[in-house]
Amino acid sequence: MTLIDFFGFSGMILLLSAFLLNQVNYFANNSVAYHVFNLLGAYILTYYAFVLGNTPFIILEFVWGSFSLYKLVTRKGILSLE
């Protein structure tokens, strides 16, 4: 396995873990952990897609990660902009 493959698999594992843990009610939709897993997984996969030259995947993962970042930044009491 190459380093870039490792990046791809780690991002995928983070995103799928966030989804699974949310589905079994371990992570709430608004929990910090849920958004951190999504943020890291999506941005890792954005880099992976960039290296592969896959533009639709770059856009998808960048937007996904950006929404998670937004939710973290605007969450009351956690990195709040207020």
Residue pairs with C-beta under 8 A, 6 or more apart in sequence:
1 9
4 48
4 51
4 52
7 44
7 47
7 48
7 51
8 44
8 45
8 48
10 41
10 44
11 40
11 41
11 42
11 43
11 44
11 45
11 48
11 61
12 41
12 45
13 41
14 37
14 38
14 40
14 41
14 44
15 37
15 38
15 41
15 42
15 45
17 37
17 41
18 27
18 34
18 37
18 38
18 41
21 27
21 33
21 34
21 37
22 28
22 29
22 34
27 33
27 34
27 37
28 34
30 71
30 75
32 72
32 75
32 78
35 68
35 69
35 71
35 72
35 75
36 68
36 72
38 64
38 65
38 68
39 65
39 68
39 69
39 72
41 65
42 61
42 62
42 64
42 65
42 68
43 61
43 62
43 65
45 57
45 61
46 58
46 61
46 62
46 65
49 55
49 57
49 58
49 60
49 61
50 58
72 78
72 79
73 79
73 80
73 81
74 80
74 81
76 82
